[in-house]
Amino acid sequence: MGGATAGAAPLMAMVLPPGSDAASVALAAAASARGAAGAGILGELTATRGLYGAAIAANGVAYTATDAISQAALVI
């Protein structure tokens, strides 16, 4: 996801104006700004998904350790 976002970011933020008049240039600038904002949001989403995955992994380790301690306590 991060690679796809990084690869698409320049294309999302590079909008050519359809004409040479002021309105076309302003529209292209607004579309470029929106594309850059979208790439930023996708970057935040990628980071959040990474943190979520790390939390799930940590929970799995904690669960496994707790289960091992419980099994050891049953043997005693």
Backbone as XML, in Angstrom:
<?xml version="1.0"?>
<chain id="A" units="angstrom">
  <residue number="1" name="MET">
    <atom name="N" x="0.819" y="-1.181" z="0.000"/>
    <atom name="CA" x="0.000" y="0.000" z="0.000"/>
    <atom name="C" x="0.870" y="1.255" z="0.000"/>
  </residue>
  <residue number="2" name="GLY">
    <atom name="N" x="1.929" y="1.228" z="0.804"/>
    <atom name="CA" x="2.822" y="2.384" z="0.847"/>
    <atom name="C" x="3.518" y="2.618" z="-0.476"/>
  </residue>
  <residue number="3" name="GLY">
    <atom name="N" x="3.940" y="1.531" z="-1.113"/>
    <atom name="CA" x="4.612" y="1.661" z="-2.403"/>
    <atom name="C" x="3.687" y="2.198" z="-3.482"/>
  </residue>
  <residue number="4" name="ALA">
    <atom name="N" x="2.450" y="1.719" z="-3.473"/>
    <atom name="CA" x="1.485" y="2.194" z="-4.458"/>
    <atom name="C" x="1.169" y="3.669" z="-4.242"/>
  </residue>
  <residue number="5" name="THR">
    <atom name="N" x="1.048" y="4.073" z="-2.987"/>
    <atom name="CA" x="0.777" y="5.480" z="-2.677"/>
    <atom name="C" x="1.950" y="6.352" z="-3.101"/>
  </residue>
  <residue number="6" name="ALA">
    <atom name="N" x="3.162" y="5.904" z="-2.786"/>
    <atom name="CA" x="4.345" y="6.683" z="-3.164"/>
    <atom name="C" x="4.491" y="6.773" z="-4.677"/>
  </residue>
  <residue number="7" name="GLY">
    <atom name="N" x="4.149" y="5.695" z="-5.370"/>
    <atom name="CA" x="4.249" y="5.707" z="-6.822"/>
    <atom name="C" x="3.208" y="6.581" z="-7.486"/>
  </residue>
  <residue number="8" name="ALA">
    <atom name="N" x="2.029" y="6.650" z="-6.880"/>
    <atom name="CA" x="0.939" y="7.427" z="-7.481"/>
    <atom name="C" x="0.940" y="8.883" z="-7.051"/>
  </residue>
  <residue number="9" name="ALA">
    <atom name="N" x="1.659" y="9.227" z="-5.988"/>
    <atom name="CA" x="1.621" y="10.593" z="-5.457"/>
    <atom name="C" x="1.996" y="11.655" z="-6.491"/>
  </residue>
  <residue number="10" name="PRO">
    <atom name="N" x="3.064" y="11.473" z="-7.267"/>
    <atom name="CA" x="3.372" y="12.515" z="-8.254"/>
    <atom name="C" x="2.268" y="12.680" z="-9.301"/>
  </residue>
  <residue number="11" name="LEU">
    <atom name="N" x="1.659" y="11.587" z="-9.683"/>
    <atom name="CA" x="0.581" y="11.679" z="-10.679"/>
    <atom name="C" x="-0.664" y="12.335" z="-10.105"/>
  </residue>
  <residue number="12" name="MET">
    <atom name="N" x="-0.916" y="12.086" z="-8.810"/>
    <atom name="CA" x="-2.091" y="12.685" z="-8.177"/>
    <atom name="C" x="-1.921" y="14.187" z="-7.990"/>
  </residue>
  <residue number="13" name="ALA">
    <atom name="N" x="-0.685" y="14.643" z="-7.841"/>
    <atom name="CA" x="-0.439" y="16.053" z="-7.557"/>
    <atom name="C" x="-0.008" y="16.843" z="-8.791"/>
  </residue>
  <residue number="14" name="MET">
    <atom name="N" x="-0.003" y="16.212" z="-9.960"/>
    <atom name="CA" x="0.467" y="16.886" z="-11.166"/>
    <atom name="C" x="-0.692" y="16.958" z="-12.171"/>
  </residue>
  <residue number="15" name="VAL">
    <atom name="N" x="-1.447" y="18.027" z="-12.097"/>
    <atom name="CA" x="-2.591" y="18.203" z="-12.994"/>
    <atom name="C" x="-2.287" y="19.362" z="-13.938"/>
  </residue>
  <residue number="16" name="LEU">
    <atom name="N" x="-2.354" y="19.101" z="-15.215"/>
    <atom name="CA" x="-2.118" y="20.152" z="-16.202"/>
    <atom name="C" x="-3.416" y="20.903" z="-16.471"/>
  </residue>
  <residue number="17" name="PRO">
    <atom name="N" x="-3.328" y="22.206" z="-16.635"/>
    <atom name="CA" x="-4.547" y="22.972" z="-16.923"/>
    <atom name="C" x="-5.097" y="22.631" z="-18.308"/>
  </residue>
  <residue number="18" name="PRO">
    <atom name="N" x="-6.422" y="22.543" z="-18.422"/>
    <atom name="CA" x="-7.005" y="22.229" z="-19.724"/>
    <atom name="C" x="-6.896" y="23.376" z="-20.725"/>
  </residue>
  <residue number="19" name="GLY">
    <atom name="N" x="-6.650" y="24.563" z="-20.236"/>
    <atom name="CA" x="-6.509" y="25.732" z="-21.114"/>
    <atom name="C" x="-5.480" y="26.673" z="-20.548"/>
  </residue>
  <residue number="20" name="SER">
    <atom name="N" x="-5.293" y="27.810" z="-21.211"/>
    <atom name="CA" x="-4.299" y="28.768" z="-20.742"/>
    <atom name="C" x="-4.926" y="29.968" z="-20.038"/>
  </residue>
  <residue number="21" name="ASP">
    <atom name="N" x="-6.248" y="29.942" z="-19.860"/>
    <atom name="CA" x="-6.912" y="31.048" z="-19.177"/>
    <atom name="C" x="-6.745" y="30.910" z="-17.662"/>
  </residue>
  <residue number="22" name="ALA">
    <atom name="N" x="-7.034" y="31.985" z="-16.948"/>
    <atom name="CA" x="-6.824" y="32.021" z="-15.494"/>
    <atom name="C" x="-7.667" y="30.978" z="-14.768"/>
  </residue>
  <residue number="23" name="ALA">
    <atom name="N" x="-8.898" y="30.772" z="-15.227"/>
    <atom name="CA" x="-9.776" y="29.792" z="-14.564"/>
    <atom name="C" x="-9.224" y="28.375" z="-14.714"/>
  </residue>
  <residue number="24" name="SER">
    <atom name="N" x="-8.696" y="28.044" z="-15.866"/>
    <atom name="CA" x="-8.123" y="26.709" z="-16.083"/>
    <atom name="C" x="-6.889" y="26.491" z="-15.222"/>
  </residue>
  <residue number="25" name="VAL">
    <atom name="N" x="-6.065" y="27.516" z="-15.120"/>
    <atom name="CA" x="-4.864" y="27.419" z="-14.300"/>
    <atom name="C" x="-5.253" y="27.275" z="-12.824"/>
  </residue>
  <residue number="26" name="ALA">
    <atom name="N" x="-6.249" y="28.042" z="-12.395"/>
    <atom name="CA" x="-6.712" y="27.951" z="-11.005"/>
    <atom name="C" x="-7.309" y="26.575" z="-10.719"/>
  </residue>
  <residue number="27" name="LEU">
    <atom name="N" x="-8.063" y="26.037" z="-11.658"/>
    <atom name="CA" x="-8.651" y="24.704" z="-11.488"/>
    <atom name="C" x="-7.560" y="23.640" z="-11.394"/>
  </residue>
  <residue number="28" name="ALA">
    <atom name="N" x="-6.546" y="23.747" z="-12.227"/>
    <atom name="CA" x="-5.440" y="22.789" z="-12.188"/>
    <atom name="C" x="-4.692" y="22.887" z="-10.859"/>
  </residue>
  <residue number="29" name="ALA">
    <atom name="N" x="-4.504" y="24.097" z="-10.366"/>
    <atom name="CA" x="-3.823" y="24.279" z="-9.080"/>
    <atom name="C" x="-4.646" y="23.669" z="-7.942"/>
  </residue>
  <residue number="30" name="ALA">
    <atom name="N" x="-5.954" y="23.880" z="-7.978"/>
    <atom name="CA" x="-6.819" y="23.311" z="-6.943"/>
    <atom name="C" x="-6.829" y="21.790" z="-7.013"/>
  </residue>
  <residue number="31" name="ALA">
    <atom name="N" x="-6.875" y="21.233" z="-8.207"/>
    <atom name="CA" x="-6.867" y="19.780" z="-8.365"/>
    <atom name="C" x="-5.530" y="19.193" z="-7.918"/>
  </residue>
  <residue number="32" name="SER">
    <atom name="N" x="-4.440" y="19.899" z="-8.187"/>
    <atom name="CA" x="-3.119" y="19.442" z="-7.744"/>
    <atom name="C" x="-3.028" y="19.461" z="-6.222"/>
  </residue>
  <residue number="33" name="ALA">
    <atom name="N" x="-3.555" y="20.518" z="-5.607"/>
    <atom name="CA" x="-3.548" y="20.606" z="-4.143"/>
    <atom name="C" x="-4.386" y="19.490" z="-3.537"/>
  </residue>
  <residue number="34" name="ARG">
    <atom name="N" x="-5.520" y="19.206" z="-4.136"/>
    <atom name="CA" x="-6.379" y="18.124" z="-3.635"/>
    <atom name="C" x="-5.689" y="16.773" z="-3.788"/>
  </residue>
  <residue number="35" name="GLY">
    <atom name="N" x="-4.997" y="16.569" z="-4.883"/>
    <atom name="CA" x="-4.253" y="15.325" z="-5.074"/>
    <atom name="C" x="-3.140" y="15.164" z="-4.052"/>
  </residue>
  <residue number="36" name="ALA">
    <atom name="N" x="-2.446" y="16.257" z="-3.746"/>
    <atom name="CA" x="-1.388" y="16.201" z="-2.733"/>
    <atom name="C" x="-1.981" y="15.907" z="-1.361"/>
  </residue>
  <residue number="37" name="ALA">
    <atom name="N" x="-3.127" y="16.507" z="-1.057"/>
    <atom name="CA" x="-3.788" y="16.225" z="0.225"/>
    <atom name="C" x="-4.222" y="14.771" z="0.298"/>
  </residue>
  <residue number="38" name="GLY">
    <atom name="N" x="-4.733" y="14.249" z="-0.806"/>
    <atom name="CA" x="-5.139" y="12.838" z="-0.843"/>
    <atom name="C" x="-3.961" y="11.901" z="-0.630"/>
  </residue>
  <residue number="39" name="ALA">
    <atom name="N" x="-2.819" y="12.242" z="-1.208"/>
    <atom name="CA" x="-1.618" y="11.420" z="-1.011"/>
    <atom name="C" x="-1.173" y="11.470" z="0.443"/>
  </residue>
  <residue number="40" name="GLY">
    <atom name="N" x="-1.303" y="12.619" z="1.076"/>
    <atom name="CA" x="-0.973" y="12.738" z="2.491"/>
    <atom name="C" x="-1.880" y="11.886" z="3.362"/>
  </residue>
  <residue number="41" name="ILE">
    <atom name="N" x="-3.159" y="11.897" z="3.054"/>
    <atom name="CA" x="-4.125" y="11.090" z="3.808"/>
    <atom name="C" x="-3.828" y="9.603" z="3.625"/>
  </residue>
  <residue number="42" name="LEU">
    <atom name="N" x="-3.492" y="9.206" z="2.406"/>
    <atom name="CA" x="-3.143" y="7.800" z="2.175"/>
    <atom name="C" x="-1.874" y="7.409" z="2.925"/>
  </residue>
  <residue number="43" name="GLY">
    <atom name="N" x="-0.934" y="8.340" z="3.042"/>
    <atom name="CA" x="0.269" y="8.083" z="3.828"/>
    <atom name="C" x="-0.056" y="7.861" z="5.300"/>
  </residue>
  <residue number="44" name="GLU">
    <atom name="N" x="-0.962" y="8.675" z="5.829"/>
    <atom name="CA" x="-1.399" y="8.504" z="7.219"/>
    <atom name="C" x="-2.114" y="7.167" z="7.402"/>
  </residue>
  <residue number="45" name="LEU">
    <atom name="N" x="-2.930" y="6.794" z="6.439"/>
    <atom name="CA" x="-3.634" y="5.514" z="6.509"/>
    <atom name="C" x="-2.647" y="4.357" z="6.521"/>
  </residue>
  <residue number="46" name="THR">
    <atom name="N" x="-1.633" y="4.436" z="5.682"/>
    <atom name="CA" x="-0.618" y="3.383" z="5.630"/>
    <atom name="C" x="0.104" y="3.264" z="6.969"/>
  </residue>
  <residue number="47" name="ALA">
    <atom name="N" x="0.461" y="4.406" z="7.565"/>
    <atom name="CA" x="1.135" y="4.384" z="8.865"/>
    <atom name="C" x="0.222" y="3.812" z="9.946"/>
  </residue>
  <residue number="48" name="THR">
    <atom name="N" x="-1.042" y="4.185" z="9.919"/>
    <atom name="CA" x="-1.994" y="3.682" z="10.909"/>
    <atom name="C" x="-2.181" y="2.185" z="10.772"/>
  </residue>
  <residue number="49" name="ARG">
    <atom name="N" x="-2.254" y="1.698" z="9.561"/>
    <atom name="CA" x="-2.388" y="0.247" z="9.358"/>
    <atom name="C" x="-1.153" y="-0.493" z="9.858"/>
  </residue>
  <residue number="50" name="GLY">
    <atom name="N" x="0.012" y="0.107" z="9.701"/>
    <atom name="CA" x="1.237" y="-0.497" z="10.224"/>
    <atom name="C" x="1.224" y="-0.573" z="11.746"/>
  </residue>
  <residue number="51" name="LEU">
    <atom name="N" x="0.768" y="0.506" z="12.385"/>
    <atom name="CA" x="0.662" y="0.498" z="13.845"/>
    <atom name="C" x="-0.357" y="-0.531" z="14.321"/>
  </residue>
  <residue number="52" name="TYR">
    <atom name="N" x="-1.460" y="-0.639" z="13.613"/>
    <atom name="CA" x="-2.484" y="-1.627" z="13.970"/>
    <atom name="C" x="-1.916" y="-3.046" z="13.858"/>
  </residue>
  <residue number="53" name="GLY">
    <atom name="N" x="-1.186" y="-3.311" z="12.793"/>
    <atom name="CA" x="-0.576" y="-4.629" z="12.623"/>
    <atom name="C" x="0.424" y="-4.934" z="13.729"/>
  </residue>
  <residue number="54" name="ALA">
    <atom name="N" x="1.199" y="-3.923" z="14.130"/>
    <atom name="CA" x="2.155" y="-4.124" z="15.223"/>
    <atom name="C" x="1.433" y="-4.406" z="16.530"/>
  </residue>
  <residue number="55" name="ALA">
    <atom name="N" x="0.315" y="-3.734" z="16.767"/>
    <atom name="CA" x="-0.461" y="-3.980" z="17.993"/>
    <atom name="C" x="-1.039" y="-5.392" z="17.998"/>
  </residue>
  <residue number="56" name="ILE">
    <atom name="N" x="-1.525" y="-5.843" z="16.861"/>
    <atom name="CA" x="-2.056" y="-7.207" z="16.771"/>
    <atom name="C" x="-0.944" y="-8.218" z="17.026"/>
  </residue>
  <residue number="57" name="ALA">
    <atom name="N" x="0.231" y="-7.978" z="16.486"/>
    <atom name="CA" x="1.362" y="-8.885" z="16.703"/>
    <atom name="C" x="1.756" y="-8.918" z="18.178"/>
  </residue>
  <residue number="58" name="ALA">
    <atom name="N" x="1.793" y="-7.762" z="18.822"/>
    <atom name="CA" x="2.134" y="-7.706" z="20.247"/>
    <atom name="C" x="1.087" y="-8.434" z="21.080"/>
  </residue>
  <residue number="59" name="ASN">
    <atom name="N" x="-0.179" y="-8.295" z="20.717"/>
    <atom name="CA" x="-1.234" y="-8.999" z="21.439"/>
    <atom name="C" x="-1.094" y="-10.512" z="21.273"/>
  </residue>
  <residue number="60" name="GLY">
    <atom name="N" x="-0.691" y="-10.941" z="20.099"/>
    <atom name="CA" x="-0.488" y="-12.371" z="19.871"/>
    <atom name="C" x="0.632" y="-12.921" z="20.732"/>
  </residue>
  <residue number="61" name="VAL">
    <atom name="N" x="1.719" y="-12.154" z="20.846"/>
    <atom name="CA" x="2.847" y="-12.577" z="21.694"/>
    <atom name="C" x="2.413" y="-12.635" z="23.156"/>
  </residue>
  <residue number="62" name="ALA">
    <atom name="N" x="1.682" y="-11.620" z="23.604"/>
    <atom name="CA" x="1.223" y="-11.592" z="24.995"/>
    <atom name="C" x="0.269" y="-12.748" z="25.280"/>
  </residue>
  <residue number="63" name="TYR">
    <atom name="N" x="-0.613" y="-13.033" z="24.356"/>
    <atom name="CA" x="-1.554" y="-14.141" z="24.531"/>
    <atom name="C" x="-0.803" y="-15.463" z="24.621"/>
  </residue>
  <residue number="64" name="THR">
    <atom name="N" x="0.173" y="-15.652" z="23.751"/>
    <atom name="CA" x="0.959" y="-16.893" z="23.756"/>
    <atom name="C" x="1.725" y="-17.033" z="25.065"/>
  </residue>
  <residue number="65" name="ALA">
    <atom name="N" x="2.315" y="-15.947" z="25.545"/>
    <atom name="CA" x="3.054" y="-15.996" z="26.808"/>
    <atom name="C" x="2.117" y="-16.298" z="27.976"/>
  </residue>
  <residue number="66" name="THR">
    <atom name="N" x="0.958" y="-15.670" z="27.999"/>
    <atom name="CA" x="-0.010" y="-15.919" z="29.074"/>
    <atom name="C" x="-0.485" y="-17.357" z="29.040"/>
  </residue>
  <residue number="67" name="ASP">
    <atom name="N" x="-0.720" y="-17.871" z="27.861"/>
    <atom name="CA" x="-1.164" y="-19.263" z="27.723"/>
    <atom name="C" x="-0.075" y="-20.219" z="28.193"/>
  </residue>
  <residue number="68" name="ALA">
    <atom name="N" x="1.185" y="-19.919" z="27.882"/>
    <atom name="CA" x="2.299" y="-20.776" z="28.327"/>
    <atom name="C" x="2.428" y="-20.744" z="29.840"/>
  </residue>
  <residue number="69" name="ILE">
    <atom name="N" x="2.270" y="-19.585" z="30.444"/>
    <atom name="CA" x="2.335" y="-19.478" z="31.909"/>
    <atom name="C" x="1.188" y="-20.246" z="32.548"/>
  </residue>
  <residue number="70" name="SER">
    <atom name="N" x="0.012" y="-20.154" z="31.963"/>
    <atom name="CA" x="-1.148" y="-20.883" z="32.500"/>
    <atom name="C" x="-0.935" y="-22.380" z="32.404"/>
  </residue>
  <residue number="71" name="GLN">
    <atom name="N" x="-0.395" y="-22.841" z="31.299"/>
    <atom name="CA" x="-0.118" y="-24.270" z="31.145"/>
    <atom name="C" x="0.932" y="-24.751" z="32.147"/>
  </residue>
  <residue number="72" name="ALA">
    <atom name="N" x="1.947" y="-23.913" z="32.368"/>
    <atom name="CA" x="2.993" y="-24.269" z="33.350"/>
    <atom name="C" x="2.404" y="-24.328" z="34.754"/>
  </residue>
  <residue number="73" name="ALA">
    <atom name="N" x="1.486" y="-23.402" z="35.048"/>
    <atom name="CA" x="0.864" y="-23.392" z="36.383"/>
    <atom name="C" x="0.019" y="-24.634" z="36.598"/>
  </residue>
  <residue number="74" name="LEU">
    <atom name="N" x="-0.594" y="-25.162" z="35.539"/>
    <atom name="CA" x="-1.397" y="-26.366" z="35.674"/>
    <atom name="C" x="-0.552" y="-27.586" z="35.985"/>
  </residue>
  <residue number="75" name="VAL">
    <atom name="N" x="0.686" y="-27.596" z="35.516"/>
    <atom name="CA" x="1.584" y="-28.725" z="35.739"/>
    <atom name="C" x="2.021" y="-28.769" z="37.204"/>
  </residue>
  <residue number="76" name="ILE">
    <atom name="N" x="2.176" y="-27.612" z="37.794"/>
    <atom name="CA" x="2.651" y="-27.539" z="39.188"/>
    <atom name="C" x="1.627" y="-28.045" z="40.119"/>
  </residue>
</chain>
